[in-house]
Amino acid sequence: MSNPLSVVVDADIARSSGTSEHPVSSGSRALLDSVSKNGHTLSMCPKMMAEWKKHRSLFARKWLASMIAQKKVKFIKPAENTNTLIQKNLTDAKKIGIASKDAHLIDAALDTDKIIASNDNIARDVFCELSVNCGNIRSIKWFNSISDKSFLTTYLSTQCFVPPNYYVVHSN
């Protein structure tokens, strides 16, 4: 097995990881299963834990309990710098709102192994735009459990090379 990674998993994945075979549910479940099966840890800041408790499915509740029992959850209190970067570098109120809602994901990723799993492509796009002026977030890998399911499963099992399109980087 490769070195264990610490992964930031957005609450949208916890919410959608139900037992149905719908692509959203199965992709979210596959991500959570891959994290645990490959010996990785889940990074949780207080805001993320509150979101998980509010939105998690039955599957995610059992999965999180199992991860906590195995001591595979890393409870962190990252520096909260992203909201300041958002306010200083974005001007569109809608984009500021989108980014502010998920700023804790960026803060947590920067404090750990710089890996985010979230199905929120709109937030990802706003953070990619923010990366033009905030170079520190360009090192974050952002995976979607639905559209990146195959690559993400491979990455979590082999820690293979990650192509640039998975990074939080603005493309021209």
C-alpha positions as CSV (number, residue, x, y, z in Angstrom):
1,M,0.0,0.0,0.0
2,S,1.1,3.5,-0.7
3,N,1.5,6.2,2.0
4,P,-1.9,7.0,3.6
5,L,-3.4,10.3,2.5
6,S,-5.6,12.6,4.4
7,V,-8.7,13.5,2.3
8,V,-11.1,16.4,2.8
9,V,-14.6,15.1,1.8
10,D,-17.4,17.6,1.3
11,A,-20.7,17.0,3.0
12,D,-22.4,16.9,-0.4
13,I,-20.8,13.5,-0.8
14,A,-22.0,12.4,2.7
15,R,-25.5,13.5,1.7
16,S,-25.6,11.7,-1.6
17,S,-23.9,8.4,-0.6
18,G,-27.1,6.5,-0.3
19,T,-27.7,2.9,-1.2
20,S,-29.3,3.5,-4.6
21,E,-27.4,2.6,-7.8
22,H,-27.9,6.1,-9.2
23,P,-24.5,7.4,-10.4
24,V,-24.4,10.1,-7.8
25,S,-25.0,7.7,-4.9
26,S,-22.8,5.0,-6.2
27,G,-19.9,7.4,-7.0
28,S,-20.1,8.9,-3.6
29,R,-20.2,5.5,-1.9
30,A,-17.3,4.3,-4.0
31,L,-15.2,7.3,-2.9
32,L,-15.9,6.7,0.8
33,D,-15.2,3.0,0.3
34,S,-12.0,3.7,-1.5
35,V,-10.8,6.0,1.2
36,S,-11.3,3.4,3.9
37,K,-10.2,0.4,1.8
38,N,-6.9,2.0,0.9
39,G,-6.1,3.0,4.5
40,H,-6.5,6.7,4.0
41,T,-7.8,9.1,6.6
42,L,-10.6,11.7,6.6
43,S,-9.7,15.2,7.6
44,M,-12.5,17.0,9.5
45,C,-12.6,20.6,10.7
46,P,-15.4,21.7,13.1
47,K,-17.5,23.3,10.3
48,M,-17.2,20.2,8.1
49,M,-18.2,17.9,11.0
50,A,-21.3,20.1,11.6
51,E,-22.2,19.8,7.9
52,W,-21.7,16.1,7.9
53,K,-23.9,15.6,10.9
54,K,-26.6,17.7,9.3
55,H,-26.6,16.2,5.8
56,R,-25.2,12.7,6.0
57,S,-27.0,9.6,4.7
58,L,-27.4,6.4,6.7
59,F,-24.4,4.9,4.7
60,A,-22.2,7.9,5.5
61,R,-23.2,7.9,9.2
62,K,-22.1,4.2,9.5
63,W,-19.0,4.9,7.4
64,L,-17.9,7.8,9.5
65,A,-18.6,5.9,12.8
66,S,-16.4,3.1,11.4
67,M,-13.6,5.5,10.4
68,I,-13.7,7.1,13.9
69,A,-13.5,3.7,15.6
70,Q,-10.5,2.8,13.4
71,K,-8.9,6.2,14.4
72,K,-8.9,7.1,10.7
73,V,-10.4,10.6,11.2
74,K,-8.0,13.5,11.6
75,F,-9.7,16.3,13.5
76,I,-8.1,19.6,12.5
77,K,-8.4,23.3,13.2
78,P,-6.9,24.9,10.1
79,A,-6.0,28.5,9.8
80,E,-9.0,30.3,8.3
81,N,-7.4,32.4,5.6
82,T,-9.5,31.6,2.6
83,N,-12.3,33.9,3.4
84,T,-9.9,36.9,3.5
85,L,-8.5,35.9,0.1
86,I,-12.1,35.6,-1.3
87,Q,-13.0,39.1,0.0
88,K,-9.8,40.6,-1.4
89,N,-9.7,38.9,-4.8
90,L,-13.3,38.3,-6.0
91,T,-15.7,41.1,-6.9
92,D,-18.9,39.3,-8.0
93,A,-21.2,38.9,-5.0
94,K,-22.6,35.5,-6.3
95,K,-19.1,34.1,-6.6
96,I,-18.1,35.4,-3.2
97,G,-21.1,33.7,-1.7
98,I,-20.3,30.4,-3.4
99,A,-16.7,30.5,-2.4
100,S,-17.4,31.6,1.2
101,K,-19.7,28.6,1.7
102,D,-16.9,26.2,0.9
103,A,-13.8,28.2,2.1
104,H,-13.4,25.7,4.9
105,L,-12.7,22.9,2.4
106,I,-9.7,24.9,1.0
107,D,-8.5,25.8,4.5
108,A,-8.6,22.1,5.5
109,A,-7.0,20.9,2.3
110,L,-4.1,23.3,2.7
111,D,-3.6,22.1,6.3
112,T,-3.4,18.4,5.2
113,D,-2.5,16.5,2.0
114,K,-4.2,19.0,-0.4
115,I,-6.9,16.7,-1.6
116,I,-10.6,17.6,-1.8
117,A,-13.4,15.3,-2.9
118,S,-16.6,17.3,-3.7
119,N,-19.3,17.1,-6.3
120,D,-19.7,20.9,-6.4
121,N,-18.1,21.9,-9.7
122,I,-19.5,25.4,-9.4
123,A,-17.5,26.0,-6.2
124,R,-14.4,24.4,-7.9
125,D,-14.7,26.8,-10.8
126,V,-14.8,29.8,-8.5
127,F,-11.8,28.6,-6.6
128,C,-10.0,28.0,-9.9
129,E,-10.7,31.6,-10.7
130,L,-9.4,32.6,-7.3
131,S,-6.2,30.7,-8.0
132,V,-5.1,33.4,-10.5
133,N,-4.3,35.7,-7.6
134,C,-3.9,33.1,-4.8
135,G,-1.1,30.7,-5.8
136,N,-1.2,28.6,-2.6
137,I,-4.5,27.0,-3.7
138,R,-3.1,25.8,-7.0
139,S,-1.5,22.8,-5.2
140,I,-4.9,21.4,-4.2
141,K,-6.3,18.4,-6.1
142,W,-10.1,18.6,-6.4
143,F,-11.9,15.4,-7.4
144,N,-15.6,14.9,-8.3
145,S,-16.8,11.5,-7.1
146,I,-19.1,11.1,-10.1
147,S,-17.2,12.4,-13.1
148,D,-13.8,11.4,-11.7
149,K,-14.9,8.1,-10.2
150,S,-12.5,5.9,-12.1
151,F,-9.4,8.1,-11.9
152,L,-10.1,8.9,-8.2
153,T,-10.4,5.2,-7.3
154,T,-7.1,4.5,-9.1
155,Y,-5.4,7.5,-7.5
156,L,-6.5,6.5,-4.0
157,S,-5.2,2.9,-4.5
158,T,-1.9,3.7,-6.3
159,Q,-1.2,7.4,-5.8
160,C,-0.4,7.7,-9.5
161,F,0.5,10.9,-11.3
162,V,-2.3,13.5,-11.2
163,P,-2.8,15.4,-14.5
164,P,-3.1,19.2,-14.2
165,N,-6.9,19.2,-14.9
166,Y,-7.5,17.9,-11.4
167,Y,-5.8,20.8,-9.7
168,V,-7.5,24.0,-8.6
169,V,-6.0,26.1,-11.4
170,H,-7.6,28.6,-13.7
171,S,-7.4,27.5,-17.3
172,N,-7.4,30.2,-20.0
